[in-house]
Amino acid sequence: MKKKIDSTDLFDQLIEIANDDIDLVSTKYKVPKSVIKIARESSPGLIVNDNYPYQEKMKVKDYRKEKEALQIELAKLQSWARSNGQKIAIIFEGRDAAGKGGTIKRFTEHLNPRSARVVALEKPTEHERGQWYFQRYVKHLPTNGEIVFFDRSWYNRAGVEKVMGFCTDKEYKEFNSQVSNFEKMIISSGVTLIKFWFSVSRIEQLRRFISRTYDPLKQWKLSPMDVASLGLWNEYSRAKEAMFRNTHTTHSPWIVVKSDDKKRARLNAMRYVTDQFDYENKSTDLLFKLDRKILSSASKLTSSAKKSGTNT
């Protein structure tokens, strides 16, 4: 059964979360009082996640320098992919406000749009609901010389659809039984498939929601689903862990990106992608070395989460 989303105006809800009595907000939205308090009071420049490997966010000057260098490498990669008929599909998944869209924007900022495109699908139409679940995604897969960025993907079924009751148990089980073979077929057709999971702490996620509420240029990113998900943190954690167990494979692994600092997350996602290919004039500068404090495999994240009792 679908969980009902409160019809109260989205911005009124978020303003209430940002300003009203903490006890009342905590009870109504099922968010711990400590999370609300820190999200409201902490400075935007500070890291609020005690489990994050850095205490401060990356300096803007350093970030811009490294971003420019990596974007040059991405341009080289795209040119090589076009010349050699390479097909690249990159999936960006993660909780709301984890930094997926912002990272995609930095990836594509200086790429040729003729052979690099972003796929961000709306909810399925009535016609699409009657199709094989993966069918609507197949037509968006890359052709020769193309890079495709999926801003969410077929993994909606393993996450939001599962948690919010937008699919049946039968549909969820069918997805899990088919997705590995589906990805094997994609890869065997010559596509390089990369799967990113952007991991954000609960406090940082709420802080970003509150920030977007007051920023006219970012309000479009908010949706009723954001508010509906606030009290379902643990449910989403369990869904994510089940997804990793079922779909983290040797042929199609999940790469987890710790994104409480968006700048480090963006740079290391770029580094990971360029690291997968031996393209022409590739730089060997140490600047492009992966930061394993930020990037890890899904198997390592699941193991550490069990030990520490934390989920992102």
Buried (B, 14 or more C-beta within 10 A) or exposed (E): EEEEBEEEEBEEBBBBBBEEEBEEBBEBBEBBEEBBEBBBEBEEEEBBBEEBBBEEBBEEEEBEEBBEBBBBBBBBBBBBBBEEEBBBBBBBBBBBBBBBBBBBEBBBEEBEEEBBBBBEBEEBEEEBEEEEBBEBBEEBBBEEBBBBBBBBBBBBBBBBBBBBEBBEEEBBEBBBEBBBEBBBEBBEEEBBBBBBBBBBBBBBBBBBBBBBBEEEEBEEBBEBEBBBBBEBBEBBBBBBBBBBEBBBEEEBBBBBBBBBBBBBBBBBBBBBBBBEBEBEEBEEEEEBEBBEEBBBBBBEBBEEBEEEEBBB
